Amino acid sequence: MSIHRANPRPKNSAAIAALLLALTGAASYTIAVPTPAHAATSVLQSESSVLSGGAKVENEHAGYTGTGYVGGYTDDNKGSAQSAYTVSSSFAGSGTVAVRYANGTGSAKTLTLTAGGSAQQIVLPATSG
């Protein structure tokens, strides 16, 4: 008897396999967990990026990782503040970018994320705290 489950919860899989073995005397339990082809291996800190247009390293608000965070994207610098990163990869194709941010302005803000020559507008909803 074979049972194949696409996404079992790991803590329950051993219990299910033991139950099947007890009921049938011989069971095969296969766990198929999809994994990404190439998982992210690095975290880029904004305070280490190349800053321009009024973007600047700050550290007066709590909750950041690294040595600070980059502010100056709003008010007088809106539309000109930039953080630039160089990302190298030995893999061809597309990837995923995750952005950790805080937006205490009280309203959603939009920024342009450019990668590989393609620009995409992303909305950063207001955060609290």
OpenMM code with the backbone's topology and positions (N, CA, C; nanometers):
from openmm import Vec3, app, unit

residues = "MET SER ILE HIS ARG ALA ASN PRO ARG PRO LYS ASN SER ALA ALA ILE ALA ALA LEU LEU LEU ALA LEU THR GLY ALA ALA SER TYR THR ILE ALA VAL PRO THR PRO ALA HIS ALA ALA THR SER VAL LEU GLN SER GLU SER SER VAL LEU SER GLY GLY ALA LYS VAL GLU ASN GLU HIS ALA GLY TYR THR GLY THR GLY TYR VAL GLY GLY TYR THR ASP ASP ASN LYS GLY SER ALA GLN SER ALA TYR THR VAL SER SER SER PHE ALA GLY SER GLY THR VAL ALA VAL ARG TYR ALA ASN GLY THR GLY SER ALA LYS THR LEU THR LEU THR ALA GLY GLY SER ALA GLN GLN ILE VAL LEU PRO ALA THR SER GLY".split()
positions = [
    Vec3(0.0848, -0.1169, 0.0000),
    Vec3(0.0000, 0.0000, 0.0000),
    Vec3(0.0891, 0.1228, 0.0000),
    Vec3(0.0689, 0.2131, -0.0941),
    Vec3(0.1434, 0.3382, -0.1011),
    Vec3(0.0478, 0.4541, -0.0884),
    Vec3(0.0886, 0.5508, -0.0118),
    Vec3(0.0110, 0.6730, 0.0029),
    Vec3(0.1039, 0.7877, -0.0301),
    Vec3(0.0611, 0.8736, -0.1177),
    Vec3(0.1410, 0.9895, -0.1562),
    Vec3(0.0626, 1.1145, -0.1203),
    Vec3(0.1238, 1.1994, -0.0411),
    Vec3(0.0614, 1.3249, -0.0005),
    Vec3(0.1488, 1.4385, -0.0508),
    Vec3(0.0883, 1.5383, -0.1112),
    Vec3(0.1648, 1.6485, -0.1692),
    Vec3(0.2317, 1.7361, -0.0641),
    Vec3(0.1621, 1.7751, 0.0384),
    Vec3(0.2174, 1.8667, 0.1373),
    Vec3(0.1780, 1.8268, 0.2793),
    Vec3(0.2247, 1.7165, 0.3302),
    Vec3(0.1868, 1.6785, 0.4665),
    Vec3(0.2559, 1.7679, 0.5678),
    Vec3(0.1958, 1.7794, 0.6833),
    Vec3(0.2620, 1.8519, 0.7907),
    Vec3(0.3658, 1.7586, 0.8512),
    Vec3(0.4924, 1.7999, 0.8579),
    Vec3(0.5989, 1.7107, 0.9036),
    Vec3(0.5741, 1.6459, 1.0386),
    Vec3(0.5163, 1.7169, 1.1350),
    Vec3(0.4996, 1.6573, 1.2670),
    Vec3(0.3976, 1.5440, 1.2659),
    Vec3(0.3066, 1.5430, 1.1683),
    Vec3(0.2058, 1.4382, 1.1610),
    Vec3(0.2470, 1.3216, 1.0729),
    Vec3(0.3448, 1.3386, 0.9854),
    Vec3(0.3790, 1.2347, 0.8886),
    Vec3(0.4292, 1.1077, 0.9563),
    Vec3(0.5085, 1.1192, 1.0606),
    Vec3(0.5585, 1.0001, 1.1299),
    Vec3(0.4439, 0.9260, 1.1983),
    Vec3(0.3502, 1.0004, 1.2561),
    Vec3(0.2357, 0.9381, 1.3228),
    Vec3(0.1476, 0.8654, 1.2217),
    Vec3(0.1265, 0.9259, 1.1054),
    Vec3(0.0457, 0.8614, 1.0015),
    Vec3(0.1150, 0.7360, 0.9511),
    Vec3(0.2449, 0.7442, 0.9267),
    Vec3(0.3194, 0.6273, 0.8791),
    Vec3(0.3144, 0.5155, 0.9822),
    Vec3(0.3281, 0.5490, 1.1105),
    Vec3(0.3224, 0.4471, 1.2158),
    Vec3(0.1838, 0.3845, 1.2221),
    Vec3(0.0798, 0.4653, 1.2063),
    Vec3(-0.0565, 0.4142, 1.2078),
    Vec3(-0.0803, 0.3206, 1.0892),
    Vec3(-0.0351, 0.3589, 0.9710),
    Vec3(-0.0503, 0.2732, 0.8535),
    Vec3(0.0235, 0.1419, 0.8715),
    Vec3(0.1422, 0.1489, 0.9264),
    Vec3(0.2217, 0.0287, 0.9486),
    Vec3(0.1501, -0.0630, 1.0478),
    Vec3(0.0916, -0.0050, 1.1513),
    Vec3(0.0210, -0.0847, 1.2512),
    Vec3(-0.1052, -0.1484, 1.1926),
    Vec3(-0.1745, -0.0775, 1.1043),
    Vec3(-0.2985, -0.1293, 1.0484),
    Vec3(-0.2765, -0.2336, 0.9397),
    Vec3(-0.1749, -0.2141, 0.8572),
    Vec3(-0.1578, -0.3023, 0.7420),
    Vec3(-0.0428, -0.3999, 0.7568),
    Vec3(0.0480, -0.3715, 0.8456),
    Vec3(0.1651, -0.4571, 0.8613),
    Vec3(0.2753, -0.4239, 0.7626),
    Vec3(0.2443, -0.3573, 0.6560),
    Vec3(0.3460, -0.3159, 0.5588),
    Vec3(0.2946, -0.1936, 0.4856),
    Vec3(0.3604, -0.0823, 0.5070),
    Vec3(0.3175, 0.0409, 0.4431),
    Vec3(0.4376, 0.1169, 0.3910),
    Vec3(0.4157, 0.1872, 0.2852),
    Vec3(0.5176, 0.2750, 0.2298),
    Vec3(0.4593, 0.4144, 0.2292),
    Vec3(0.5290, 0.5067, 0.2871),
    Vec3(0.4792, 0.6437, 0.2970),
    Vec3(0.5807, 0.7353, 0.2311),
    Vec3(0.5410, 0.8026, 0.1254),
    Vec3(0.6303, 0.8914, 0.0521),
    Vec3(0.5904, 1.0353, 0.0780),
    Vec3(0.6859, 1.1155, 0.1187),
    Vec3(0.6613, 1.2573, 0.1419),
    Vec3(0.7208, 1.3344, 0.0251),
    Vec3(0.6380, 1.4061, -0.0461),
    Vec3(0.6848, 1.4895, -0.1569),
    Vec3(0.6689, 1.6349, -0.1168),
    Vec3(0.7781, 1.7007, -0.0881),
    Vec3(0.7755, 1.8404, -0.0484),
    Vec3(0.8422, 1.9218, -0.1577),
    Vec3(0.7668, 2.0082, -0.2254),
    Vec3(0.8288, 2.0881, -0.3301),
    Vec3(0.9288, 2.1861, -0.2710),
    Vec3(1.0422, 2.1991, -0.3340),
    Vec3(1.1441, 2.2939, -0.2905),
    Vec3(1.1800, 2.3836, -0.4074),
    Vec3(1.2181, 2.5076, -0.3777),
    Vec3(1.2565, 2.5959, -0.4868),
    Vec3(1.3852, 2.5469, -0.5522),
    Vec3(1.3981, 2.5743, -0.6811),
    Vec3(1.5172, 2.5307, -0.7548),
    Vec3(1.6433, 2.5939, -0.6978),
    Vec3(1.6347, 2.7207, -0.6610),
    Vec3(1.7502, 2.7911, -0.6069),
    Vec3(1.7018, 2.8818, -0.4943),
    Vec3(1.7255, 2.8434, -0.3733),
    Vec3(1.6814, 2.9231, -0.2597),
    Vec3(1.7726, 3.0443, -0.2419),
    Vec3(1.7157, 3.1512, -0.1878),
    Vec3(1.7942, 3.2716, -0.1623),
    Vec3(1.9054, 3.2409, -0.0637),
    Vec3(2.0197, 3.2985, -0.0879),
    Vec3(2.1331, 3.2709, -0.0007),
    Vec3(2.1903, 3.3959, 0.0631),
    Vec3(2.1347, 3.5124, 0.0366),
    Vec3(2.1914, 3.6328, 0.0956),
    Vec3(2.0831, 3.7340, 0.1288),
    Vec3(2.1161, 3.8191, 0.2243),
    Vec3(2.0300, 3.9295, 0.2635),
    Vec3(2.1077, 4.0570, 0.2353),
    Vec3(2.0456, 4.1486, 0.1656),
    Vec3(2.1087, 4.2766, 0.1362),
    Vec3(2.0552, 4.3803, 0.2332),
    Vec3(2.1430, 4.4494, 0.3019),
    Vec3(2.1037, 4.5544, 0.3946),
    Vec3(2.1075, 4.6878, 0.3212),
    Vec3(2.0000, 4.7628, 0.3279),
    Vec3(1.9925, 4.8902, 0.2559),
    Vec3(2.1010, 4.9883, 0.2963),
    Vec3(2.1392, 4.9862, 0.4228),
    Vec3(2.2413, 5.0815, 0.4667),
    Vec3(2.3776, 5.0542, 0.4036),
    Vec3(2.3935, 4.9378, 0.3410),
    Vec3(2.5188, 4.9043, 0.2725),
    Vec3(2.5100, 4.9269, 0.1214),
    Vec3(2.3967, 4.9759, 0.0737),
    Vec3(2.3791, 4.9979, -0.0701),
    Vec3(2.4374, 5.1337, -0.1103),
    Vec3(2.4397, 5.1606, -0.2398),
    Vec3(2.4826, 5.2907, -0.2906),
    Vec3(2.3603, 5.3816, -0.2868),
    Vec3(2.3688, 5.4886, -0.2086),
    Vec3(2.2554, 5.5783, -0.1875),
    Vec3(2.2725, 5.7067, -0.2676),
    Vec3(2.1606, 5.7595, -0.3178),
    Vec3(2.1653, 5.8859, -0.3903),
    Vec3(2.0303, 5.9557, -0.3811),
    Vec3(2.0259, 6.0805, -0.4260),
    Vec3(1.9004, 6.1545, -0.4333),
    Vec3(1.8372, 6.1886, -0.3002),
    Vec3(1.9150, 6.1926, -0.1939),
    Vec3(1.8622, 6.2265, -0.0628),
    Vec3(1.8362, 6.1078, 0.0282),
    Vec3(1.8492, 5.9867, -0.0240),
    Vec3(1.8372, 5.8679, 0.0625),
    Vec3(1.9555, 5.8676, 0.1581),
    Vec3(1.9311, 5.8334, 0.2835),
    Vec3(2.0400, 5.8367, 0.3819),
    Vec3(2.0201, 5.7305, 0.4889),
    Vec3(2.1308, 5.6886, 0.5495),
    Vec3(2.1268, 5.5896, 0.6569),
    Vec3(2.0765, 5.6573, 0.7840),
    Vec3(1.9806, 5.5922, 0.8486),
    Vec3(1.9248, 5.6412, 0.9742),
    Vec3(1.9191, 5.5260, 1.0738),
    Vec3(1.8983, 5.5600, 1.2025),
    Vec3(1.8866, 5.4552, 1.3040),
    Vec3(1.8060, 5.4990, 1.4256),
    Vec3(1.7247, 5.6043, 1.4130),
    Vec3(1.6529, 5.6516, 1.5312),
    Vec3(1.5282, 5.5716, 1.5660),
    Vec3(1.4768, 5.4895, 1.4760),
    Vec3(1.3595, 5.4066, 1.5054),
    Vec3(1.4034, 5.2628, 1.5316),
    Vec3(1.3419, 5.1971, 1.6277),
    Vec3(1.3763, 5.0583, 1.6618),
    Vec3(1.3183, 4.9609, 1.5599),
    Vec3(1.3686, 4.8367, 1.5626),
    Vec3(1.3120, 4.7294, 1.4828),
    Vec3(1.3881, 4.6954, 1.3570),
    Vec3(1.4956, 4.7653, 1.3285),
    Vec3(1.5716, 4.7357, 1.2073),
    Vec3(1.6727, 4.6246, 1.2325),
    Vec3(1.7192, 4.5653, 1.1246),
    Vec3(1.8280, 4.4683, 1.1329),
    Vec3(1.9520, 4.5343, 1.0748),
    Vec3(2.0671, 4.4754, 1.0953),
    Vec3(2.1906, 4.5366, 1.0457),
    Vec3(2.2297, 4.6546, 1.1323),
    Vec3(2.2898, 4.7569, 1.0711),
    Vec3(2.3388, 4.8723, 1.1463),
    Vec3(2.2471, 4.9933, 1.1359),
    Vec3(2.1372, 4.9817, 1.0667),
    Vec3(2.0435, 5.0921, 1.0500),
    Vec3(1.9466, 5.0609, 0.9385),
    Vec3(1.8913, 5.1652, 0.8819),
    Vec3(1.7984, 5.1523, 0.7700),
    Vec3(1.8142, 5.2765, 0.6835),
    Vec3(1.7502, 5.2774, 0.5686),
    Vec3(1.7599, 5.3926, 0.4794),
    Vec3(1.6285, 5.4688, 0.4819),
    Vec3(1.6385, 5.5972, 0.5071),
    Vec3(1.5242, 5.6871, 0.5041),
    Vec3(1.5462, 5.7920, 0.3965),
    Vec3(1.4544, 5.8866, 0.3893),
    Vec3(1.4692, 5.9954, 0.2933),
    Vec3(1.4024, 5.9706, 0.1604),
    Vec3(1.3104, 5.8739, 0.1548),
    Vec3(1.2420, 5.8447, 0.0285),
    Vec3(1.1190, 5.9326, 0.0072),
    Vec3(1.0753, 6.0041, 0.1092),
    Vec3(0.9528, 6.0833, 0.0977),
    Vec3(0.9848, 6.2319, 0.1108),
    Vec3(0.8827, 6.3107, 0.1160),
    Vec3(0.8917, 6.4557, 0.1319),
    Vec3(0.9730, 6.5185, 0.0188),
    Vec3(1.0775, 6.5948, 0.0520),
    Vec3(1.1546, 6.6674, -0.0497),
    Vec3(1.2262, 6.5759, -0.1479),
    Vec3(1.2522, 6.4514, -0.1100),
    Vec3(1.3277, 6.3593, -0.1958),
    Vec3(1.2388, 6.2650, -0.2760),
    Vec3(1.1086, 6.2797, -0.2656),
    Vec3(1.0164, 6.1889, -0.3340),
    Vec3(1.0469, 6.1862, -0.4839),
    Vec3(1.0673, 6.0669, -0.5356),
    Vec3(1.0948, 6.0503, -0.6772),
    Vec3(1.2411, 6.0551, -0.7146),
    Vec3(1.3286, 6.0961, -0.6226),
    Vec3(1.4708, 6.1027, -0.6565),
    Vec3(1.5590, 6.0164, -0.5667),
    Vec3(1.5134, 5.9821, -0.4465),
    Vec3(1.5944, 5.9011, -0.3547),
    Vec3(1.6070, 5.7587, -0.4077),
    Vec3(1.7287, 5.7040, -0.4026),
    Vec3(1.7539, 5.5698, -0.4553),
    Vec3(1.8495, 5.4917, -0.3671),
    Vec3(1.8289, 5.3598, -0.3646),
    Vec3(1.9228, 5.2629, -0.3072),
    Vec3(1.9577, 5.1682, -0.4204),
    Vec3(2.0858, 5.1520, -0.4494),
    Vec3(2.1271, 5.0646, -0.5601),
    Vec3(2.2115, 4.9498, -0.5068),
    Vec3(2.1837, 4.8304, -0.5557),
    Vec3(2.2536, 4.7091, -0.5151),
    Vec3(2.3090, 4.6397, -0.6385),
    Vec3(2.4198, 4.5717, -0.6212),
    Vec3(2.4697, 4.4825, -0.7252),
    Vec3(2.4513, 4.3415, -0.6738),
    Vec3(2.3748, 4.2623, -0.7464),
    Vec3(2.3465, 4.1251, -0.7064),
    Vec3(2.4006, 4.0331, -0.8141),
    Vec3(2.4865, 3.9416, -0.7747),
    Vec3(2.5424, 3.8451, -0.8694),
    Vec3(2.4826, 3.7082, -0.8432),
    Vec3(2.4606, 3.6339, -0.9502),
    Vec3(2.4074, 3.4989, -0.9374),
    Vec3(2.4697, 3.4103, -1.0428),
    Vec3(2.4941, 3.2868, -1.0060),
    Vec3(2.5473, 3.1917, -1.1031),
    Vec3(2.4344, 3.1183, -1.1750),
    Vec3(2.3094, 3.1540, -1.1447),
    Vec3(2.1936, 3.0897, -1.2057),
    Vec3(2.1258, 3.1846, -1.3029),
    Vec3(2.0858, 3.1335, -1.4169),
    Vec3(2.0118, 3.2129, -1.5146),
    Vec3(1.8636, 3.2072, -1.4819),
    Vec3(1.7888, 3.3030, -1.5289),
    Vec3(1.6448, 3.3005, -1.5096),
    Vec3(1.5978, 3.4031, -1.4099),
    Vec3(1.4747, 3.3878, -1.3674),
    Vec3(1.4142, 3.4843, -1.2767),
    Vec3(1.4337, 3.4431, -1.1318),
    Vec3(1.4103, 3.5363, -1.0429),
    Vec3(1.4233, 3.5103, -0.9003),
    Vec3(1.3202, 3.5912, -0.8247),
    Vec3(1.3228, 3.5803, -0.6952),
    Vec3(1.2283, 3.6502, -0.6095),
    Vec3(1.3022, 3.7506, -0.5232),
    Vec3(1.2447, 3.8684, -0.5110),
    Vec3(1.2985, 3.9716, -0.4235),
    Vec3(1.1956, 3.9962, -0.3145),
    Vec3(1.2374, 3.9880, -0.1899),
    Vec3(1.1500, 4.0190, -0.0769),
    Vec3(1.2012, 4.1476, -0.0133),
    Vec3(1.1117, 4.2396, 0.0143),
    Vec3(1.1492, 4.3686, 0.0708),
    Vec3(1.0923, 4.3789, 0.2112),
    Vec3(1.1799, 4.4024, 0.3085),
    Vec3(1.1365, 4.4287, 0.4463),
    Vec3(1.1442, 4.5792, 0.4650),
    Vec3(1.0361, 4.6394, 0.5089),
    Vec3(1.0321, 4.7842, 0.5173),
    Vec3(0.9443, 4.8289, 0.6335),
    Vec3(0.9515, 4.9568, 0.6639),
    Vec3(0.8592, 5.0218, 0.7559),
    Vec3(0.8117, 5.1488, 0.6865),
    Vec3(0.6837, 5.1759, 0.6970),
    Vec3(0.6253, 5.2952, 0.6374),
    Vec3(0.5330, 5.3569, 0.7410),
    Vec3(0.5862, 5.4491, 0.8176),
    Vec3(0.5102, 5.5125, 0.9242),
    Vec3(0.4428, 5.6416, 0.8830),
    Vec3(0.4239, 5.6641, 0.7544),
    Vec3(0.3642, 5.7888, 0.7070),
    Vec3(0.2130, 5.7925, 0.7234),
    Vec3(0.1510, 5.6767, 0.7438),
    Vec3(0.0062, 5.6704, 0.7572),
    Vec3(-0.0669, 5.6412, 0.6276),
    Vec3(0.0052, 5.6391, 0.5162),
    Vec3(-0.0583, 5.6057, 0.3882),
    Vec3(0.0371, 5.5215, 0.3038),
    Vec3(-0.0191, 5.4480, 0.2099),
    Vec3(0.0625, 5.3627, 0.1227),
    Vec3(0.1558, 5.4484, 0.0378),
    Vec3(0.2738, 5.3965, 0.0112),
    Vec3(0.3717, 5.4635, -0.0745),
    Vec3(0.4100, 5.3687, -0.1871),
    Vec3(0.4446, 5.4248, -0.3005),
    Vec3(0.4826, 5.3458, -0.4171),
    Vec3(0.6290, 5.3700, -0.4471),
    Vec3(0.6994, 5.2638, -0.4810),
    Vec3(0.8370, 5.2793, -0.5263),
    Vec3(0.8577, 5.1949, -0.6502),
    Vec3(0.9659, 5.2238, -0.7199),
    Vec3(0.9986, 5.1492, -0.8407),
    Vec3(1.1131, 5.0555, -0.8095),
    Vec3(1.0937, 4.9290, -0.8361),
    Vec3(1.1973, 4.8273, -0.8198),
    Vec3(1.2446, 4.7908, -0.9597),
    Vec3(1.3747, 4.8088, -0.9847),
    Vec3(1.4307, 4.7786, -1.1157),
    Vec3(1.5297, 4.6646, -1.1019),
    Vec3(1.5132, 4.5624, -1.1831),
    Vec3(1.6038, 4.4472, -1.1822),
    Vec3(1.6215, 4.3984, -1.3250),
    Vec3(1.7461, 4.3807, -1.3653),
    Vec3(1.7734, 4.3306, -1.4991),
    Vec3(1.7183, 4.4191, -1.6090),
    Vec3(1.7079, 4.5493, -1.5833),
    Vec3(1.6568, 4.6415, -1.6834),
    Vec3(1.5060, 4.6551, -1.6854),
    Vec3(1.4345, 4.5760, -1.6077),
    Vec3(1.2882, 4.5839, -1.6013),
    Vec3(1.2462, 4.6562, -1.4743),
    Vec3(1.1555, 4.7518, -1.4889),
    Vec3(1.1065, 4.8280, -1.3744),
    Vec3(0.9659, 4.7831, -1.3386),
    Vec3(0.9384, 4.7770, -1.2089),
    Vec3(0.8068, 4.7365, -1.1597),
    Vec3(0.7687, 4.8272, -1.0436),
    Vec3(0.6493, 4.8824, -1.0479),
    Vec3(0.5989, 4.9623, -0.9371),
    Vec3(0.5487, 4.8682, -0.8282),
    Vec3(0.5883, 4.8930, -0.7042),
    Vec3(0.5357, 4.8153, -0.5925),
    Vec3(0.4789, 4.9107, -0.4881),
    Vec3(0.3711, 4.8695, -0.4264),
    Vec3(0.3042, 4.9503, -0.3254),
    Vec3(0.3450, 4.8994, -0.1878),
    Vec3(0.3853, 4.9923, -0.1025),
    Vec3(0.4232, 4.9598, 0.0349),
    Vec3(0.3168, 5.0181, 0.1278),
    Vec3(0.2230, 4.9351, 0.1742),
    Vec3(0.1191, 4.9848, 0.2643),
    Vec3(0.1794, 5.0428, 0.3921),
    Vec3(0.1057, 5.1322, 0.4546),
    Vec3(0.1498, 5.1890, 0.5815),
    Vec3(0.1626, 5.0777, 0.6849),
    Vec3(0.2616, 5.0897, 0.7704),
    Vec3(0.2816, 4.9940, 0.8793),
    Vec3(0.2560, 5.0662, 1.0108),
    Vec3(0.2378, 4.9915, 1.1163),
    Vec3(0.2161, 5.0536, 1.2467),
    Vec3(0.3292, 5.0157, 1.3400),
    Vec3(0.3497, 5.0988, 1.4395),
    Vec3(0.4494, 5.0674, 1.5415),
    Vec3(0.5860, 5.1104, 1.5149),
] * unit.nanometer
topology = app.Topology()
chain = topology.addChain("A")
for resn in residues:
    res = topology.addResidue(resn, chain)
    for name in ("N", "CA", "C"):
        topology.addAtom(name, app.Element.getBySymbol(name[0]), res)
